[in-house]
Amino acid sequence: MNLKAIGLIIIVMGFILTIYTGFDFKTKDSMLDLGGFQITKDKEHSINWSPLIGIGGIVIGGVIFFLGGKKPVRMNESEFD
């Protein structure tokens, strides 16, 4: 995979992280377990991040995208004379 494709993937991920700044999910905690009888409690969790992380991903992906396709410049020895 070339660097332009990697840069484009990082840019798209940066946009997603900027738009969606977190998500919520639930887990079940067992409070009491007596054979066939169980008491559980739903516990809510949230994971949040700053939109600046997504913007940083867009910037880094853009740098990789635009500089990734360029080949290094080679100078001939005659140019140094």
Biopython code that builds the backbone (N, CA, C, O; Angstrom):
import numpy as np
from Bio.PDB.StructureBuilder import StructureBuilder

atoms = [
    (1, "MET", "N", (0.853, -1.173, 0.000)),
    (1, "MET", "CA", (0.000, 0.000, 0.000)),
    (1, "MET", "C", (0.899, 1.235, 0.000)),
    (1, "MET", "O", (1.840, 1.337, 0.787)),
    (2, "ASN", "N", (0.591, 2.163, -0.891)),
    (2, "ASN", "CA", (1.449, 3.342, -0.974)),
    (2, "ASN", "C", (1.046, 4.396, 0.052)),
    (2, "ASN", "O", (-0.001, 4.291, 0.691)),
    (3, "LEU", "N", (1.876, 5.394, 0.196)),
    (3, "LEU", "CA", (1.665, 6.407, 1.238)),
    (3, "LEU", "C", (0.449, 7.287, 0.975)),
    (3, "LEU", "O", (-0.167, 7.780, 1.920)),
    (4, "LYS", "N", (0.091, 7.493, -0.301)),
    (4, "LYS", "CA", (-1.098, 8.295, -0.598)),
    (4, "LYS", "C", (-2.348, 7.616, -0.073)),
    (4, "LYS", "O", (-3.229, 8.283, 0.471)),
    (5, "ALA", "N", (-2.442, 6.305, -0.225)),
    (5, "ALA", "CA", (-3.611, 5.569, 0.271)),
    (5, "ALA", "C", (-3.659, 5.601, 1.798)),
    (5, "ALA", "O", (-4.729, 5.768, 2.383)),
    (6, "ILE", "N", (-2.514, 5.442, 2.439)),
    (6, "ILE", "CA", (-2.466, 5.502, 3.905)),
    (6, "ILE", "C", (-2.863, 6.893, 4.391)),
    (6, "ILE", "O", (-3.611, 7.018, 5.361)),
    (7, "GLY", "N", (-2.373, 7.935, 3.731)),
    (7, "GLY", "CA", (-2.743, 9.301, 4.092)),
    (7, "GLY", "C", (-4.235, 9.545, 3.941)),
    (7, "GLY", "O", (-4.843, 10.204, 4.784)),
    (8, "LEU", "N", (-4.832, 9.020, 2.875)),
    (8, "LEU", "CA", (-6.265, 9.184, 2.660)),
    (8, "LEU", "C", (-7.081, 8.463, 3.731)),
    (8, "LEU", "O", (-8.099, 8.981, 4.191)),
    (9, "ILE", "N", (-6.643, 7.278, 4.126)),
    (9, "ILE", "CA", (-7.328, 6.536, 5.197)),
    (9, "ILE", "C", (-7.258, 7.308, 6.512)),
    (9, "ILE", "O", (-8.249, 7.375, 7.239)),
    (10, "ILE", "N", (-6.099, 7.892, 6.827)),
    (10, "ILE", "CA", (-5.950, 8.669, 8.064)),
    (10, "ILE", "C", (-6.824, 9.923, 8.025)),
    (10, "ILE", "O", (-7.378, 10.324, 9.049)),
    (11, "ILE", "N", (-6.951, 10.543, 6.848)),
    (11, "ILE", "CA", (-7.820, 11.723, 6.722)),
    (11, "ILE", "C", (-9.271, 11.349, 6.990)),
    (11, "ILE", "O", (-9.965, 12.056, 7.721)),
    (12, "VAL", "N", (-9.737, 10.249, 6.408)),
    (12, "VAL", "CA", (-11.122, 9.809, 6.618)),
    (12, "VAL", "C", (-11.358, 9.469, 8.086)),
    (12, "VAL", "O", (-12.393, 9.830, 8.645)),
    (13, "MET", "N", (-10.408, 8.779, 8.716)),
    (13, "MET", "CA", (-10.546, 8.463, 10.137)),
    (13, "MET", "C", (-10.563, 9.739, 10.979)),
    (13, "MET", "O", (-11.279, 9.807, 11.977)),
    (14, "GLY", "N", (-9.788, 10.743, 10.590)),
    (14, "GLY", "CA", (-9.784, 12.025, 11.294)),
    (14, "GLY", "C", (-11.137, 12.712, 11.206)),
    (14, "GLY", "O", (-11.610, 13.274, 12.194)),
    (15, "PHE", "N", (-11.772, 12.673, 10.024)),
    (15, "PHE", "CA", (-13.111, 13.252, 9.888)),
    (15, "PHE", "C", (-14.114, 12.521, 10.773)),
    (15, "PHE", "O", (-14.956, 13.154, 11.410)),
    (16, "ILE", "N", (-14.031, 11.204, 10.816)),
    (16, "ILE", "CA", (-14.948, 10.418, 11.651)),
    (16, "ILE", "C", (-14.749, 10.755, 13.127)),
    (16, "ILE", "O", (-15.723, 10.916, 13.863)),
    (17, "LEU", "N", (-13.480, 10.862, 13.569)),
    (17, "LEU", "CA", (-13.210, 11.198, 14.973)),
    (17, "LEU", "C", (-13.624, 12.623, 15.313)),
    (17, "LEU", "O", (-13.929, 12.916, 16.469)),
    (18, "THR", "N", (-13.639, 13.516, 14.323)),
    (18, "THR", "CA", (-14.072, 14.888, 14.571)),
    (18, "THR", "C", (-15.589, 14.960, 14.701)),
    (18, "THR", "O", (-16.108, 15.693, 15.543)),
    (19, "ILE", "N", (-16.300, 14.201, 13.872)),
    (19, "ILE", "CA", (-17.765, 14.240, 13.892)),
    (19, "ILE", "C", (-18.320, 13.476, 15.094)),
    (19, "ILE", "O", (-19.175, 13.989, 15.816)),
    (20, "TYR", "N", (-17.834, 12.253, 15.309)),
    (20, "TYR", "CA", (-18.294, 11.434, 16.433)),
    (20, "TYR", "C", (-17.257, 11.510, 17.546)),
    (20, "TYR", "O", (-16.190, 10.903, 17.455)),
    (21, "THR", "N", (-17.577, 12.254, 18.588)),
    (21, "THR", "CA", (-16.592, 12.489, 19.649)),
    (21, "THR", "C", (-16.742, 11.545, 20.833)),
    (21, "THR", "O", (-16.274, 11.853, 21.930)),
    (22, "GLY", "N", (-17.377, 10.418, 20.633)),
    (22, "GLY", "CA", (-17.495, 9.443, 21.709)),
    (22, "GLY", "C", (-18.611, 8.461, 21.444)),
    (22, "GLY", "O", (-19.352, 8.590, 20.470)),
    (23, "PHE", "N", (-18.727, 7.472, 22.325)),
    (23, "PHE", "CA", (-19.813, 6.508, 22.235)),
    (23, "PHE", "C", (-20.114, 5.964, 23.625)),
    (23, "PHE", "O", (-19.282, 6.018, 24.530)),
    (24, "ASP", "N", (-21.325, 5.439, 23.768)),
    (24, "ASP", "CA", (-21.791, 4.877, 25.034)),
    (24, "ASP", "C", (-22.067, 3.385, 24.852)),
    (24, "ASP", "O", (-22.441, 2.942, 23.766)),
    (25, "PHE", "N", (-21.880, 2.623, 25.921)),
    (25, "PHE", "CA", (-22.233, 1.210, 25.892)),
    (25, "PHE", "C", (-22.612, 0.760, 27.291)),
    (25, "PHE", "O", (-22.277, 1.415, 28.278)),
    (26, "LYS", "N", (-23.315, -0.367, 27.368)),
    (26, "LYS", "CA", (-23.782, -0.897, 28.642)),
    (26, "LYS", "C", (-23.181, -2.273, 28.884)),
    (26, "LYS", "O", (-22.964, -3.052, 27.955)),
    (27, "THR", "N", (-22.918, -2.549, 30.150)),
    (27, "THR", "CA", (-22.496, -3.883, 30.571)),
    (27, "THR", "C", (-23.425, -4.346, 31.678)),
    (27, "THR", "O", (-24.035, -3.535, 32.373)),
    (28, "LYS", "N", (-23.525, -5.639, 31.832)),
    (28, "LYS", "CA", (-24.348, -6.205, 32.904)),
    (28, "LYS", "C", (-23.424, -6.703, 34.005)),
    (28, "LYS", "O", (-22.529, -7.513, 33.764)),
    (29, "ASP", "N", (-23.652, -6.212, 35.201)),
    (29, "ASP", "CA", (-22.899, -6.651, 36.367)),
    (29, "ASP", "C", (-23.789, -7.572, 37.194)),
    (29, "ASP", "O", (-24.947, -7.254, 37.463)),
    (30, "SER", "N", (-23.245, -8.698, 37.589)),
    (30, "SER", "CA", (-23.998, -9.637, 38.405)),
    (30, "SER", "C", (-23.932, -9.196, 39.863)),
    (30, "SER", "O", (-22.857, -9.110, 40.457)),
    (31, "MET", "N", (-25.087, -8.922, 40.414)),
    (31, "MET", "CA", (-25.157, -8.495, 41.811)),
    (31, "MET", "C", (-25.315, -9.692, 42.748)),
    (31, "MET", "O", (-24.733, -9.727, 43.832)),
    (32, "LEU", "N", (-26.119, -10.678, 42.310)),
    (32, "LEU", "CA", (-26.392, -11.837, 43.142)),
    (32, "LEU", "C", (-26.604, -13.032, 42.239)),
    (32, "LEU", "O", (-27.352, -12.948, 41.265)),
    (33, "ASP", "N", (-25.953, -14.151, 42.548)),
    (33, "ASP", "CA", (-26.085, -15.360, 41.739)),
    (33, "ASP", "C", (-26.322, -16.542, 42.669)),
    (33, "ASP", "O", (-25.401, -17.004, 43.343)),
    (34, "LEU", "N", (-27.554, -17.030, 42.704)),
    (34, "LEU", "CA", (-27.915, -18.179, 43.528)),
    (34, "LEU", "C", (-28.467, -19.282, 42.627)),
    (34, "LEU", "O", (-29.680, -19.473, 42.541)),
    (35, "GLY", "N", (-27.587, -19.992, 41.970)),
    (35, "GLY", "CA", (-28.016, -21.059, 41.075)),
    (35, "GLY", "C", (-28.758, -20.496, 39.882)),
    (35, "GLY", "O", (-28.183, -19.773, 39.067)),
    (36, "GLY", "N", (-30.061, -20.834, 39.776)),
    (36, "GLY", "CA", (-30.870, -20.349, 38.668)),
    (36, "GLY", "C", (-31.400, -18.942, 38.871)),
    (36, "GLY", "O", (-32.006, -18.377, 37.961)),
    (37, "PHE", "N", (-31.186, -18.371, 40.032)),
    (37, "PHE", "CA", (-31.682, -17.034, 40.341)),
    (37, "PHE", "C", (-30.533, -16.032, 40.275)),
    (37, "PHE", "O", (-29.525, -16.169, 40.969)),
    (38, "GLN", "N", (-30.711, -15.017, 39.420)),
    (38, "GLN", "CA", (-29.672, -14.002, 39.274)),
    (38, "GLN", "C", (-30.277, -12.614, 39.369)),
    (38, "GLN", "O", (-31.395, -12.372, 38.913)),
    (39, "ILE", "N", (-29.540, -11.733, 39.954)),
    (39, "ILE", "CA", (-29.898, -10.315, 39.943)),
    (39, "ILE", "C", (-28.739, -9.583, 39.272)),
    (39, "ILE", "O", (-27.595, -9.650, 39.721)),
    (40, "THR", "N", (-29.064, -8.884, 38.186)),
    (40, "THR", "CA", (-28.034, -8.147, 37.453)),
    (40, "THR", "C", (-28.392, -6.666, 37.417)),
    (40, "THR", "O", (-29.548, -6.280, 37.584)),
    (41, "LYS", "N", (-27.393, -5.871, 37.199)),
    (41, "LYS", "CA", (-27.575, -4.425, 37.114)),
    (41, "LYS", "C", (-26.887, -3.944, 35.839)),
    (41, "LYS", "O", (-25.732, -4.285, 35.586)),
    (42, "ASP", "N", (-27.600, -3.148, 35.036)),
    (42, "ASP", "CA", (-27.000, -2.550, 33.848)),
    (42, "ASP", "C", (-26.147, -1.357, 34.274)),
    (42, "ASP", "O", (-26.593, -0.492, 35.027)),
    (43, "LYS", "N", (-24.925, -1.332, 33.780)),
    (43, "LYS", "CA", (-24.005, -0.243, 34.092)),
    (43, "LYS", "C", (-23.646, 0.454, 32.782)),
    (43, "LYS", "O", (-23.201, -0.189, 31.831)),
    (44, "GLU", "N", (-23.840, 1.757, 32.741)),
    (44, "GLU", "CA", (-23.548, 2.521, 31.532)),
    (44, "GLU", "C", (-22.120, 3.065, 31.579)),
    (44, "GLU", "O", (-21.650, 3.548, 32.609)),
    (45, "HIS", "N", (-21.453, 2.973, 30.440)),
    (45, "HIS", "CA", (-20.093, 3.485, 30.292)),
    (45, "HIS", "C", (-20.074, 4.422, 29.088)),
    (45, "HIS", "O", (-20.834, 4.240, 28.137)),
    (46, "SER", "N", (-19.222, 5.400, 29.135)),
    (46, "SER", "CA", (-19.055, 6.275, 27.982)),
    (46, "SER", "C", (-17.564, 6.520, 27.751)),
    (46, "SER", "O", (-16.776, 6.660, 28.687)),
    (47, "ILE", "N", (-17.217, 6.566, 26.486)),
    (47, "ILE", "CA", (-15.849, 6.873, 26.083)),
    (47, "ILE", "C", (-15.921, 8.126, 25.218)),
    (47, "ILE", "O", (-16.620, 8.141, 24.205)),
    (48, "ASN", "N", (-15.210, 9.163, 25.606)),
    (48, "ASN", "CA", (-15.237, 10.450, 24.898)),
    (48, "ASN", "C", (-13.818, 10.892, 24.590)),
    (48, "ASN", "O", (-12.876, 10.568, 25.314)),
    (49, "TRP", "N", (-13.685, 11.640, 23.499)),
    (49, "TRP", "CA", (-12.398, 12.220, 23.130)),
    (49, "TRP", "C", (-12.637, 13.601, 22.545)),
    (49, "TRP", "O", (-13.751, 13.942, 22.148)),
    (50, "SER", "N", (-11.590, 14.373, 22.501)),
    (50, "SER", "CA", (-11.664, 15.736, 21.998)),
    (50, "SER", "C", (-11.701, 15.731, 20.463)),
    (50, "SER", "O", (-11.051, 14.895, 19.836)),
    (51, "PRO", "N", (-12.451, 16.652, 19.857)),
    (51, "PRO", "CA", (-12.423, 16.747, 18.402)),
    (51, "PRO", "C", (-11.056, 17.165, 17.860)),
    (51, "PRO", "O", (-10.782, 17.006, 16.670)),
    (52, "LEU", "N", (-10.200, 17.698, 18.732)),
    (52, "LEU", "CA", (-8.854, 18.071, 18.293)),
    (52, "LEU", "C", (-8.045, 16.854, 17.854)),
    (52, "LEU", "O", (-7.136, 16.977, 17.034)),
    (53, "ILE", "N", (-8.367, 15.689, 18.391)),
    (53, "ILE", "CA", (-7.684, 14.461, 17.960)),
    (53, "ILE", "C", (-8.007, 14.183, 16.494)),
    (53, "ILE", "O", (-7.125, 13.812, 15.719)),
    (54, "GLY", "N", (-9.268, 14.361, 16.119)),
    (54, "GLY", "CA", (-9.661, 14.172, 14.726)),
    (54, "GLY", "C", (-9.025, 15.196, 13.804)),
    (54, "GLY", "O", (-8.591, 14.863, 12.701)),
    (55, "ILE", "N", (-8.969, 16.447, 14.257)),
    (55, "ILE", "CA", (-8.344, 17.493, 13.444)),
    (55, "ILE", "C", (-6.856, 17.203, 13.266)),
    (55, "ILE", "O", (-6.304, 17.407, 12.184)),
    (56, "GLY", "N", (-6.208, 16.726, 14.333)),
    (56, "GLY", "CA", (-4.798, 16.339, 14.218)),
    (56, "GLY", "C", (-4.618, 15.196, 13.228)),
    (56, "GLY", "O", (-3.645, 15.174, 12.475)),
    (57, "GLY", "N", (-5.548, 14.249, 13.226)),
    (57, "GLY", "CA", (-5.485, 13.154, 12.257)),
    (57, "GLY", "C", (-5.644, 13.643, 10.827)),
    (57, "GLY", "O", (-4.984, 13.143, 9.916)),
    (58, "ILE", "N", (-6.530, 14.629, 10.629)),
    (58, "ILE", "CA", (-6.710, 15.198, 9.288)),
    (58, "ILE", "C", (-5.424, 15.870, 8.822)),
    (58, "ILE", "O", (-5.014, 15.705, 7.673)),
    (59, "VAL", "N", (-4.788, 16.628, 9.715)),
    (59, "VAL", "CA", (-3.546, 17.331, 9.358)),
    (59, "VAL", "C", (-2.435, 16.336, 9.048)),
    (59, "VAL", "O", (-1.748, 16.467, 8.034)),
    (60, "ILE", "N", (-2.255, 15.347, 9.910)),
    (60, "ILE", "CA", (-1.193, 14.353, 9.691)),
    (60, "ILE", "C", (-1.456, 13.549, 8.422)),
    (60, "ILE", "O", (-0.537, 13.287, 7.645)),
    (61, "GLY", "N", (-2.717, 13.157, 8.213)),
    (61, "GLY", "CA", (-3.060, 12.431, 6.990)),
    (61, "GLY", "C", (-2.829, 13.273, 5.752)),
    (61, "GLY", "O", (-2.387, 12.757, 4.725)),
    (62, "GLY", "N", (-3.127, 14.581, 5.835)),
    (62, "GLY", "CA", (-2.881, 15.465, 4.699)),
    (62, "GLY", "C", (-1.411, 15.595, 4.368)),
    (62, "GLY", "O", (-1.027, 15.608, 3.199)),
    (63, "VAL", "N", (-0.592, 15.691, 5.394)),
    (63, "VAL", "CA", (0.859, 15.774, 5.170)),
    (63, "VAL", "C", (1.357, 14.489, 4.525)),
    (63, "VAL", "O", (2.140, 14.539, 3.576)),
    (64, "ILE", "N", (0.920, 13.353, 5.020)),
    (64, "ILE", "CA", (1.335, 12.065, 4.437)),
    (64, "ILE", "C", (0.829, 11.947, 3.005)),
    (64, "ILE", "O", (1.550, 11.468, 2.130)),
    (65, "PHE", "N", (-0.413, 12.383, 2.759)),
    (65, "PHE", "CA", (-0.994, 12.281, 1.424)),
    (65, "PHE", "C", (-0.232, 13.139, 0.418)),
    (65, "PHE", "O", (0.102, 12.668, -0.669)),
    (66, "PHE", "N", (0.047, 14.396, 0.771)),
    (66, "PHE", "CA", (0.671, 15.295, -0.190)),
    (66, "PHE", "C", (2.172, 15.078, -0.338)),
    (66, "PHE", "O", (2.718, 15.315, -1.415)),
    (67, "LEU", "N", (2.844, 14.638, 0.706)),
    (67, "LEU", "CA", (4.289, 14.420, 0.599)),
    (67, "LEU", "C", (4.636, 12.966, 0.284)),
    (67, "LEU", "O", (5.778, 12.668, -0.066)),
    (68, "GLY", "N", (3.685, 12.078, 0.400)),
    (68, "GLY", "CA", (3.954, 10.658, 0.197)),
    (68, "GLY", "C", (4.239, 10.276, -1.238)),
    (68, "GLY", "O", (4.968, 9.313, -1.476)),
    (69, "GLY", "N", (3.695, 10.994, -2.202)),
    (69, "GLY", "CA", (3.877, 10.630, -3.593)),
    (69, "GLY", "C", (5.093, 11.264, -4.238)),
    (69, "GLY", "O", (5.440, 10.928, -5.371)),
    (70, "LYS", "N", (5.738, 12.168, -3.541)),
    (70, "LYS", "CA", (6.887, 12.859, -4.133)),
    (70, "LYS", "C", (8.142, 12.017, -3.987)),
    (70, "LYS", "O", (8.398, 11.403, -2.951)),
    (71, "LYS", "N", (8.901, 12.012, -5.047)),
    (71, "LYS", "CA", (10.162, 11.275, -5.024)),
    (71, "LYS", "C", (11.284, 12.232, -4.647)),
    (71, "LYS", "O", (11.227, 13.417, -4.978)),
    (72, "PRO", "N", (12.294, 11.733, -3.963)),
    (72, "PRO", "CA", (13.391, 12.630, -3.581)),
    (72, "PRO", "C", (14.115, 13.192, -4.812)),
    (72, "PRO", "O", (14.270, 12.509, -5.824)),
    (73, "VAL", "N", (14.548, 14.435, -4.703)),
    (73, "VAL", "CA", (15.243, 15.094, -5.800)),
    (73, "VAL", "C", (16.702, 14.672, -5.769)),
    (73, "VAL", "O", (17.358, 14.744, -4.730)),
    (74, "ARG", "N", (17.202, 14.234, -6.910)),
    (74, "ARG", "CA", (18.611, 13.835, -6.997)),
    (74, "ARG", "C", (19.351, 14.867, -7.840)),
    (74, "ARG", "O", (18.900, 15.249, -8.920)),
    (75, "MET", "N", (20.466, 15.296, -7.339)),
    (75, "MET", "CA", (21.260, 16.290, -8.053)),
    (75, "MET", "C", (22.453, 15.605, -8.702)),
    (75, "MET", "O", (23.051, 14.683, -8.146)),
    (76, "ASN", "N", (22.771, 16.078, -9.876)),
    (76, "ASN", "CA", (23.975, 15.565, -10.541)),
    (76, "ASN", "C", (25.199, 16.231, -9.954)),
    (76, "ASN", "O", (25.115, 17.329, -9.403)),
    (77, "GLU", "N", (26.325, 15.574, -10.070)),
    (77, "GLU", "CA", (27.556, 16.141, -9.532)),
    (77, "GLU", "C", (27.949, 17.398, -10.273)),
    (77, "GLU", "O", (28.635, 18.255, -9.716)),
    (78, "SER", "N", (27.519, 17.529, -11.544)),
    (78, "SER", "CA", (27.891, 18.710, -12.327)),
    (78, "SER", "C", (27.188, 19.965, -11.819)),
    (78, "SER", "O", (27.645, 21.074, -12.099)),
    (79, "GLU", "N", (26.098, 19.822, -11.085)),
    (79, "GLU", "CA", (25.378, 20.985, -10.578)),
    (79, "GLU", "C", (26.117, 21.635, -9.419)),
    (79, "GLU", "O", (25.826, 22.781, -9.076)),
    (80, "PHE", "N", (27.060, 20.938, -8.809)),
    (80, "PHE", "CA", (27.794, 21.496, -7.681)),
    (80, "PHE", "C", (29.005, 22.314, -8.117)),
    (80, "PHE", "O", (29.612, 22.992, -7.288)),
    (81, "ASP", "N", (29.360, 22.269, -9.364)),
    (81, "ASP", "CA", (30.538, 23.015, -9.850)),
    (81, "ASP", "C", (30.259, 24.469, -10.051)),
    (81, "ASP", "O", (31.149, 25.218, -10.454)),
]
sb = StructureBuilder()
sb.init_structure("model")
sb.init_model(0)
sb.init_chain("A")
sb.init_seg("    ")
for serial, (resi, resn, name, xyz) in enumerate(atoms, 1):
    if name == "N":
        sb.init_residue(resn, " ", resi, " ")
    sb.init_atom(name, np.array(xyz, "f"), 0.0, 1.0, " ", f" {name:<3s}", serial, name[0])
structure = sb.get_structure()
